Amino acid sequence: MNTLAAIAVALTALRVNALRSFLAILGVIFGVMAVIITVSLAQGASRAVQEQIASLGSNTLNIQSGSNDRGGRRGGAGSAIPFSSDDVDAIRENLDVIVAASGTIQSSVTAVADGVNWPSTILGIHPDYIEVRDWSVAEGRVFSVAEVSRSSRVAILGRTVVDELFPSDGVLGALVRLNGQPFEVIGILTERGQSSFGQDQDDIIIAPISTVRTRVAGYSRAGVRDPVQRIWVEIAPGEDMNYATEELEQFLRVRRGIDPGEQDDFQVRNFAEFITAFRATETVMGLLLAVAGLITLMVGGIGIMNVMLVSVTERTREIGLRLAVGARRRDIRNQFLVESVALCSVGGLIGLALGVSMALLLENLAPTLGVTRLTVSVDPSIALVAIGASTMVGVLFGFYPAHRASRLDPIIALRYE
């Protein structure tokens, strides 16, 4: 019996016992479906987090003051002496590994234009911030260093703010009041959309840091001239991030008068380390999902083997008759093995279709379930792996029943009742 004949006989046997065949593959269907759904959700979440981390920049460092220690009592993050605009200039001018640096001050603000108000976030920056964060201006221009020095009241609006305050054209050159202070709109930021956590990245206003400090946020700290909340720096291309971080930390320790052995009163965050740590976590999660999917498919495989053993028992006389009329033992083995593989392959295809459909359905229903944003990523390679795994389950768990059928004695099999 050739392979095509074995396939034809196997499919005929499956059609004759359609209900039993369907019940046999339920375990494989749910196993593959569970793998597709969990992996799709995990990959979607992974991609969203990677995009969020990438938006921070893999070659950027974030600096902020740490905690102070007074009388044995330790304050929270940011309680130490803050950095200043002079520190930003010193970092930019004295460290060769740094190509751009900007201080930032962030505050809530109410923007008003033409009688329409909109609550938003204002970010005071130095001009370098646009380069550090890899932002761009779609229309207009970025304010200059001279405008920062003069505390000019100029602003660049995100797309959401523009849509809310200026539904018609004529944004550039218009006046918008920020917490009661008039600002001239000189630019519109390129649209960036929602972050992976559902935050609207276009609901923002940027302005010179000196203007935000004195006219909007009222941010001041005793003993510090021109304080900033955070400093963002961009590392030169090709520089080692760990080396650049060490150089920056050493420079800041000297500048802030920290003696050897004393603890830093500042924090330097390397987002490249976040990416590395996340990828390590992603690998572990991938292994756990793979193990869970394998266990589910193994359970489905056990069900297939049980059904195949029952089938061998019920068809003992048929097997004996085939052997008696000249069928080879390997023909019998191949017939039942093909049945097992066919069952698992069909189950895998049905599970794949249901898994993809359920994953996409969950993504569409996420807002109604109270989930701000749910991203699903169906990787074709995962689909191929799932189908391949279900086929292998058919081979592994179908071999014993097939081998058992091929070893039956024809005479005893013909006498079986």
NUSEDO-79420 format. One record per residue (C-alpha): residue number from 0; residue in one letter; x, y, z. Coordinates in steps of 0.05 Angstrom, whole numbers, plus 5000, padded with zeros to 4 digits. Each point is the difference from the previous one (the first is absolute). Layout:
<sites>
 num residu   c1   c2   c3
 NUM      a    X    Y    Z
...
</sites>
This chain:
<sites>
 num residu   c1   c2   c3
   0      m 5000 5000 5000
   1      n 5030 5066 4979
   2      t 4997 5064 5040
   3      l 4940 5029 4961
   4      a 4960 4937 5010
   5      a 5016 5001 5075
   6      i 4977 5072 5004
   7      a 4935 4983 4963
   8      v 4985 4941 5046
   9      a 5016 5042 5061
  10      l 4955 5058 4980
  11      t 4944 4951 4984
  12      a 5005 4970 5070
  13      l 4999 5070 5031
  14      r 4937 5019 4960
  15      v 4965 4936 5022
  16      n 5012 5019 5073
  17      a 4993 5075 4992
  18      l 4973 5015 5069
  19      r 5053 4959 5035
  20      s 5054 5032 4957
  21      f 4974 5070 5019
  22      l 4999 4983 5074
  23      a 5071 4973 4994
  24      i 5028 5064 4971
  25      l 4967 5047 5050
  26      g 5061 4997 5045
  27      v 5045 5018 4942
  28      i 4953 5056 4977
  29      f 4998 5033 5069
  30      g 5074 4989 5009
  31      v 5020 5035 4935
  32      m 4947 5054 5012
  33      a 5028 5014 5069
  34      v 5071 5004 4974
  35      i 4981 5048 4944
  36      i 4960 5046 5046
  37      t 5051 5003 5056
  38      v 5060 5009 4953
  39      s 4963 5052 4958
  40      l 4983 5040 5062
  41      a 5070 4992 5029
  42      q 5033 5022 4934
  43      g 4952 5058 4994
  44      a 5016 5023 5071
  45      s 5074 4989 4986
  46      r 4999 5042 4937
  47      a 4962 5055 5035
  48      v 5050 5003 5057
  49      q 5058 4998 4952
  50      e 4971 5059 4962
  51      q 4990 5038 5065
  52      i 5072 4987 5021
  53      a 5026 5017 4931
  54      s 4962 5066 5002
  55      l 5042 5018 5060
  56      g 5063 4988 4960
  57      s 5051 4944 5005
  58      n 5057 5051 4999
  59      t 4971 5049 5050
  60      l 5011 5009 5074
  61      n 4953 5031 5050
  62      i 5027 5036 5062
  63      q 4963 5025 5061
  64      s 5018 5016 5071
  65      g 4997 4943 5050
  66      s 4982 4999 5073
  67      n 5034 5038 5056
  68      d 5019 4976 5069
  69      r 4990 5047 5057
  70      g 5007 4981 5072
  71      g 4995 4926 4983
  72      r 4934 5011 4964
  73      r 5001 4986 4925
  74      g 4955 5040 4954
  75      g 4966 4975 4937
  76      a 5024 5003 4929
  77      g 5011 5072 4978
  78      s 5009 5027 5070
  79      a 5074 5013 4991
  80      i 5027 5065 4970
  81      p 4971 5004 4929
  82      f 5041 5011 4938
  83      s 5001 5067 4964
  84      s 5006 5028 4930
  85      d 5074 5012 5015
  86      d 5008 4925 5011
  87      v 4968 4988 4933
  88      d 5049 5047 4966
  89      a 5059 4970 5037
  90      i 4981 4929 4979
  91      r 4992 5021 4927
  92      e 5066 5039 4998
  93      n 5046 4955 5041
  94      l 4983 4929 4980
  95      d 5020 4977 4931
  96      v 4953 4939 5004
  97      i 4940 5047 5005
  98      v 4975 5031 4935
  99      a 4936 5033 5028
 100      a 4971 5017 5068
 101      s 4937 5032 5025
 102      g 4967 5014 5066
 103      t 4925 4991 5009
 104      i 4945 5027 5044
 105      q 4931 4969 4995
 106      s 4935 5028 5026
 107      s 4925 4997 4990
 108      v 4971 5059 4962
 109      t 4934 5026 4975
 110      a 5004 5025 4929
 111      v 4949 5051 4975
 112      a 4990 5026 4929
 113      d 4939 5034 4970
 114      g 4958 4985 5061
 115      v 5017 4925 4998
 116      n 5040 4970 5057
 117      w 5037 4934 5003
 118      p 5038 4968 5059
 119      s 5067 4974 4977
 120      t 5073 4991 5019
 121      i 5054 5052 4988
 122      l 5072 4980 4994
 123      g 5055 5052 5008
 124      i 5062 4980 4961
 125      h 5065 5023 4969
 126      p 5002 4997 4924
 127      d 5044 4937 5003
 128      y 4942 4960 5028
 129      i 4970 4993 4930
 130      e 5064 4965 4977
 131      v 5009 4959 5063
 132      r 4930 4970 4996
 133      d 5000 4996 4924
 134      w 4938 5043 4994
 135      s 4985 5044 4941
 136      v 4958 5061 4982
 137      a 4948 4989 4945
 138      e 4986 5074 4990
 139      g 5035 5063 5023
 140      r 5066 5000 5038
 141      v 5034 4984 5066
 142      f 5017 5058 5046
 143      s 5072 5023 5003
 144      v 5051 5003 5055
 145      a 4992 5076 5001
 146      e 4925 4992 5012
 147      v 5015 4954 5059
 148      s 5048 5053 5028
 149      r 4947 5054 4993
 150      s 4945 4956 5029
 151      s 4959 5013 4938
 152      r 4927 4981 5002
 153      v 4999 4953 4940
 154      a 4971 4931 4997
 155      i 4997 4938 4956
 156      l 4935 4960 5004
 157      g 4986 4926 4993
 158      r 4949 4978 4949
 159      t 4946 4985 5052
 160      v 5006 5070 5030
 161      v 4995 5030 4930
 162      d 4938 4960 4983
 163      e 4966 5021 5066
 164      l 5017 5074 4999
 165      f 5006 5015 4926
 166      p 4950 4956 4961
 167      s 5011 5045 4940
 168      d 5065 5024 4968
 169      g 5042 5059 5023
 170      v 5038 4968 5057
 171      l 5069 5027 4986
 172      g 5006 5071 5028
 173      a 4937 4993 5041
 174      l 4999 5016 5075
 175      v 4983 4949 5053
 176      r 4996 5015 5074
 177      l 5035 4950 5045
 178      n 4979 5008 5073
 179      g 4982 5072 4982
 180      q 5065 5016 4964
 181      p 4997 5017 4925
 182      f 5045 4957 4955
 183      e 5011 5004 4925
 184      v 4993 4934 4964
 185      i 5063 4991 4957
 186      g 4995 4926 4982
 187      i 4960 4935 5000
 188      l 5033 4934 5021
 189      t 4998 4940 4953
 190      e 4945 4953 5020
 191      r 5024 4942 5044
 192      g 4935 4965 5019
 193      q 4986 4961 5063
 194      s 5054 4967 5041
 195      s 4997 4926 5015
 196      f 4967 5017 5067
 197      g 4943 5039 4967
 198      q 5028 5069 5014
 199      d 4988 5053 4947
 200      q 5070 5024 4982
 201      d 4972 5057 4958
 202      d 4965 5033 5060
 203      i 5060 5042 5018
 204      i 5027 5071 4994
 205      i 5074 5017 5000
 206      a 5031 5067 5015
 207      p 5067 5030 5021
 208      i 5020 4972 5068
 209      s 5014 5069 5028
 210      t 4930 5024 4982
 211      v 4966 4939 5030
 212      r 5042 5005 5063
 213      t 4983 5073 5015
 214      r 4933 5014 4966
 215      v 4962 4934 5001
 216      a 5024 4948 5050
 217      g 5032 5047 5051
 218      y 5054 4948 5012
 219      s 5055 5023 5047
 220      r 5045 4969 5052
 221      a 5037 5038 5055
 222      g 5074 5008 4985
 223      v 4995 4976 4928
 224      r 5000 5048 4942
 225      d 4957 4978 4940
 226      p 4983 4930 5027
 227      v 4976 4944 4954
 228      q 4961 4937 5017
 229      r 5036 4953 4953
 230      i 5057 5000 4950
 231      w 4999 4960 4936
 232      v 5064 4987 4962
 233      e 5016 4966 4934
 234      i 5062 4957 4994
 235      a 5043 5007 4938
 236      p 4990 4945 4948
 237      g 5048 4942 5009
 238      e 5015 5015 5073
 239      d 4992 4944 5051
 240      m 4940 5016 5044
 241      n 5032 4971 5063
 242      y 5063 5041 4990
 243      a 4960 5063 4986
 244      t 4958 4988 5062
 245      e 5062 4992 5043
 246      e 5031 5063 4970
 247      l 4937 5040 5014
 248      e 4993 4974 5071
 249      q 5072 5016 5016
 250      f 4993 5070 4972
 251      l 4937 5013 5041
 252      r 5032 4973 5064
 253      v 5057 5050 4992
 254      r 4953 5057 4981
 255      r 4954 4987 5060
 256      g 5057 4991 5048
 257      i 4988 4927 5018
 258      d 5061 4970 5035
 259      p 5026 4931 4983
 260      g 4960 4947 5037
 261      e 4939 5043 5009
 262      q 4935 4981 4967
 263      d 4976 5037 4938
 264      d 4944 5051 5011
 265      f 4977 4992 4929
 266      q 4975 4945 4953
 267      v 5022 4986 4929
 268      r 4952 4955 4962
 269      n 5026 4962 4940
 270      f 4941 4979 4956
 271      a 5044 4951 4962
 272      e 5004 4960 5065
 273      f 4924 4999 5003
 274      i 4999 4971 4930
 275      t 5050 4946 5018
 276      a 4962 4982 5064
 277      f 4935 4998 4963
 278      r 5027 4954 4947
 279      a 5025 4953 5054
 280      t 4931 5000 5032
 281      e 4968 4990 4932
 282      t 5043 4938 4989
 283      v 4979 4970 5066
 284      m 4927 5015 4986
 285      g 5006 4969 4931
 286      l 5028 4936 5030
 287      l 4944 4997 5051
 288      l 4948 5009 4945
 289      a 5033 4947 4958
 290      v 5000 4951 5059
 291      a 4926 5015 5014
 292      g 4982 4990 4927
 293      l 5040 4935 4998
 294      i 4964 4973 5061
 295      t 4932 5017 4969
 296      l 5018 4965 4935
 297      m 5026 4940 5039
 298      v 4932 4994 5034
 299      g 4967 5003 4932
 300      g 5049 4948 4975
 301      i 4981 4952 5056
 302      g 4927 5007 4978
 303      i 5020 4984 4929
 304      m 5038 4938 5022
 305      n 4941 4975 5041
 306      v 4953 5007 4942
 307      m 5049 4966 4953
 308      l 5007 4941 5048
 309      v 4925 4993 5002
 310      s 4998 5004 4924
 311      v 5052 4944 4995
 312      t 4960 4957 5047
 313      e 4934 5011 4962
 314      r 5033 4986 4933
 315      t 5039 4938 5020
 316      r 4963 4955 4950
 317      e 5010 5052 4945
 318      i 5075 5000 5015
 319      g 5002 4924 4999
 320      l 4964 4998 4934
 321      r 5048 5050 4968
 322      l 5059 4960 5025
 323      a 4969 4936 4974
 324      v 4991 5027 4930
 325      g 5072 5024 4994
 326      a 5006 5067 5035
 327      r 5069 5010 5031
 328      r 5008 5017 5073
 329      r 5030 5068 4982
 330      d 4937 5014 4958
 331      i 4957 4989 5061
 332      r 5047 5043 5042
 333      n 5001 5055 4948
 334      q 4923 4999 4994
 335      f 4989 5013 5074
 336      l 5058 5048 5004
 337      v 4971 5041 4944
 338      e 4933 5001 5036
 339      s 5033 5027 5063
 340      v 5040 5054 4962
 341      a 4937 5019 4961
 342      l 4961 5008 5064
 343      c 5052 5044 5032
 344      s 5013 5041 4937
 345      v 4925 5015 4991
 346      g 4996 5017 5074
 347      g 5060 5046 4993
 348      l 4969 5037 4941
 349      i 4934 5009 5036
 350      g 5036 5022 5063
 351      l 5042 5050 4959
 352      a 4938 5031 4969
 353      l 4964 5005 5066
 354      g 5062 5027 5036
 355      v 5012 5055 4949
 356      s 4926 5018 5000
 357      m 4996 5002 5076
 358      a 5064 5042 5006
 359      l 4974 5052 4950
 360      l 4932 4999 5034
 361      l 5032 5014 5067
 362      e 5039 5058 4970
 363      n 4936 5031 4972
 364      l 4960 4988 5064
 365      a 5054 5027 5046
 366      p 4970 5071 5006
 367      t 4932 4971 5020
 368      l 5034 4958 5053
 369      g 5033 5061 5032
 370      v 5069 4986 4970
 371      t 5029 5065 4972
 372      r 5043 4966 4948
 373      l 5011 4927 4983
 374      t 5048 4984 4944
 375      v 5000 4933 4965
 376      s 5057 4976 4955
 377      v 4989 4936 4961
 378      d 5067 4976 4975
 379      p 4996 4953 4940
 380      s 5059 4961 5027
 381      i 4961 4984 5064
 382      a 4942 4974 4957
 383      l 5048 4954 4962
 384      v 5031 4976 5065
 385      a 4931 4985 5029
 386      i 4980 4959 4939
 387      g 5067 4965 5000
 388      a 4994 4984 5074
 389      s 4930 4972 4991
 390      t 5025 4956 4943
 391      m 5057 4975 5043
 392      v 4950 4984 5056
 393      g 4963 4957 4949
 394      v 5063 4963 4983
 395      l 5024 4989 5071
 396      f 4933 4981 5031
 397      g 4976 4962 4939
 398      f 5061 4956 4992
 399      y 4985 4952 5058
 400      p 4928 4985 4978
 401      a 5024 4993 4927
 402      h 5057 4954 5021
 403      r 4953 4959 5043
 404      a 4952 4992 4941
 405      s 5057 4978 4954
 406      r 5023 4946 5049
 407      l 4932 4964 5005
 408      d 4999 4927 4980
 409      p 4955 4993 4938
 410      i 4968 4934 5024
 411      i 4986 5026 5070
 412      a 4975 5066 4971
 413      l 4951 4964 4953
 414      r 4971 4961 5059
 415      y 4991 5063 5042
 416      e 4928 5014 5021
</sites>
